Amino acid sequence: MCQPGPLEDALERGRRLFAAECHFLAAAAAVAQLPSTGLPEIAFAGRSNVGKSSLVNALTGRRSLARTSNTPGRTQALIFFDLAGRLGLVDLPGYGYAKVSKTKAAAWTALTCDYLAGRATLRRLCLLVDARHGLKASDGALMELLDRAAVVYQVVLTKIDKLTPPARARAVAEAEAAVARRAAAHPAVIATSARAGEGIPRLRAELAALAEEPGP
């Protein structure tokens, strides 16, 4: 009988981890509310309505673990989930065109910056980018922050199913070229579709591997 190769083994480990129990842990609207779990964490960031909550739901195979909405700015705090007691998932507030007051947006930005710069358990940030629109100036500003804070991040293209195959290839190539110049960026860009399931097994495998790594 043929033994599974490294890729198949990684995909299976990712499938098993994300099929395990995942539950809401906390919602933090201030630094003092950030939970101290000791778990390695993966954060998900991106422009408002890019599909962060939909991606978290797709990764965990659940329909409503993370709340989704067509209204930009629906996520108004850092939302923490516990995946099998092995990995923390963090849904960050969207940035960009959310229809909220400047005061509230500034508070979200300050909280997110404090979390990203000072969270010792943060293993990686998944920077979600709508494949139809590519990286924007607001994404670049976050990448600058992450580069300065030495926080490893990985671009994850969303809604890839809405593009033709040639357009998909261009979107991936453009994102790869952009991150190649970045100090803290992971070189691999993953193209996903929460609706169609494309790229989800590969992303699960990458994140599951981080759950197995020793802490910094």
C-alpha atoms as one frame of an Amber mdcrd trajectory, in Angstrom:
protein
   0.000   0.000   0.000   1.306   3.442  -0.930   2.163   5.695   1.972   0.879
   9.285   1.898   3.459  11.893   0.886   4.355  15.037   2.867   1.694  17.132
   1.136  -1.083  14.620   1.720   0.001  14.229   5.337  -0.015  18.005   5.896
  -3.452  18.349   4.310  -4.816  15.574   6.523  -3.373  17.140   9.679  -4.994
  20.414   8.702  -8.316  18.724   8.023  -8.284  16.969  11.397  -7.392  20.066
  13.371 -10.030  22.293  11.789 -12.673  19.567  12.081 -12.205  19.613  15.865
 -14.292  21.653  18.286 -13.970  25.405  17.875 -15.761  27.849  20.127 -16.028
  31.559  20.810 -13.615  32.642  23.518 -13.782  36.408  23.929 -14.493  39.761
  22.318 -11.942  42.427  23.192 -12.717  46.103  22.667  -9.782  47.250  24.830
  -6.279  46.018  25.597  -7.344  45.039  29.119  -9.905  42.646  27.620  -7.406
  40.650  25.543  -7.562  37.030  26.769  -4.421  35.309  28.040  -4.714  31.729
  26.819  -1.115  30.862  25.985  -2.307  29.355  22.710  -0.451  30.103  19.485
  -2.644  32.525  17.544  -3.472  33.210  13.911  -5.061  36.593  13.213  -7.167
  37.498  10.191  -7.101  41.078   8.922  -8.287  42.889   5.827 -10.409  45.665
   4.414 -14.017  45.834   5.519 -16.199  43.242   3.790 -13.208  41.343   2.360
 -14.600  38.079   3.745 -12.736  37.497   7.010 -15.659  35.988   8.884 -16.640
  33.880   5.874 -13.097  32.515   5.655 -13.006  31.612   9.367 -16.325  29.808
   8.925 -15.018  27.957   5.859 -11.804  26.904   7.599 -13.691  25.449  10.546
 -16.479  23.955   8.436 -19.127  25.953  10.273 -21.753  28.312   8.936 -22.023
  30.785  11.768 -18.993  30.502  14.038 -17.930  33.976  12.949 -20.720  36.408
  12.132 -20.902  37.522   8.513 -22.586  40.588   7.102 -22.769  42.631   3.925
 -22.479  45.730   6.101 -18.848  46.944   6.319 -17.606  47.407   9.872 -19.793
  44.710  11.431 -16.866  43.260  13.409 -16.292  45.945  16.042 -13.840  44.188
  18.374 -11.090  41.576  18.283 -12.972  38.270  18.267 -11.107  35.271  19.717
 -11.884  31.607  19.058 -10.345  28.486  20.626  -9.672  25.668  18.163  -9.365
  22.345  19.990  -7.268  23.922  22.747  -4.385  24.011  20.254  -4.778  27.182
  18.211  -6.360  30.582  18.709  -8.119  32.267  15.781  -8.555  36.036  15.935
 -10.951  37.966  13.691  -9.753  41.582  13.609 -11.962  44.612  12.804 -12.003
  45.478   9.118 -10.379  48.655   7.897 -10.947  50.858   4.878 -14.441  52.000
   4.000 -16.428  50.918   7.066 -19.251  53.392   7.759 -18.354  54.234  11.344
 -17.284  57.409  13.095 -13.674  58.534  12.832 -13.373  58.261  16.614 -14.482
  54.628  16.621 -12.299  53.761  13.631  -9.296  55.349  15.360 -10.001  53.318
  18.502 -10.158  50.065  16.486  -6.896  50.966  14.750  -5.111  51.716  18.037
  -6.332  48.481  19.621  -5.331  46.428  16.583  -1.871  48.030  16.517  -1.370
  47.337  20.229  -2.397  43.712  19.720  -0.169  43.151  16.689   2.894  44.815
  18.194   2.693  43.213  21.620   1.160  39.738  21.261   3.919  37.215  21.959
   1.674  34.267  21.039   0.830  35.608  17.555   2.346  33.217  15.034   1.058
  34.742  11.805  -1.374  37.265  10.432  -3.397  36.304   7.387  -3.854  39.481
   5.350  -7.022  38.957   3.339  -7.251  40.731  -0.002 -10.208  40.674  -2.399
  -8.775  39.013  -5.503 -10.898  41.244  -7.742  -9.321  44.455  -6.442  -5.804
  43.547  -5.320  -3.724  45.246  -2.651  -4.796  48.779  -1.739  -3.050  51.633
   0.059  -4.659  50.648   3.367  -3.258  47.130   2.973   0.164  48.625   2.340
  -0.093  50.673   5.534  -0.793  47.528   7.550   2.094  45.728   5.863   4.408
  48.582   6.852   3.282  48.218  10.464   3.820  44.462  10.398   7.255  44.843
   8.814   8.300  47.254  11.581   6.888  44.992  14.302   8.487  41.881  12.725
   5.118  40.100  12.644   5.013  37.438   9.950   2.051  37.846   7.626   0.722
  36.001   4.595  -1.494  37.367   1.845  -4.644  35.303   1.337  -6.679  36.235
  -1.715 -10.432  35.884  -1.208 -13.356  35.478  -3.628 -11.061  33.894  -6.212
 -14.052  32.039  -7.706 -15.303  35.362  -9.094 -12.338  35.609 -11.488 -11.546
  33.848 -14.751  -8.466  31.572 -14.761  -6.240  34.189 -16.480  -7.388  36.877
 -14.042  -6.718  34.525 -11.112  -3.164  33.938 -12.299  -2.584  37.690 -12.636
  -3.972  38.374  -9.170  -1.665  35.808  -7.577   1.378  37.006  -9.551   0.755
  40.646  -8.608   0.377  39.780  -4.925   3.533  37.651  -4.972   5.490  40.491
  -6.576   4.243  42.914  -3.916   5.177  40.732  -0.934   8.579  39.816  -2.393
   9.785  43.285  -1.384   8.485  43.024   2.189  10.643  42.132   5.184   8.085
  40.190   7.247   5.889  38.789   4.466   5.555  35.057   3.869   6.395  34.509
   0.189   3.505  32.132  -0.579   0.204  33.725  -1.592  -2.856  31.491  -1.150
  -5.910  32.026  -3.353  -9.172  31.020  -1.680 -12.918  30.969  -2.060 -14.972
  30.533   1.101 -18.028  29.796  -1.050 -16.458  27.203  -3.365 -13.863  25.838
  -0.916 -10.901  26.579  -3.179  -7.601  26.919  -1.335  -9.168  26.099   2.036
  -7.390  22.716   2.534  -4.018  24.284   1.744  -4.591  27.154   4.180  -5.704
  24.719   6.881  -2.486  22.748   6.373  -0.300  25.854   6.692  -2.040  27.031
   9.850  -2.066  23.568  11.423   1.707  23.436  10.997   1.999  26.652  12.986
   0.028  25.088  15.833   2.707  22.414  16.061   5.685  24.774  16.151   7.358
  25.666  19.464   6.755  29.156  20.754   9.205  32.033  20.231
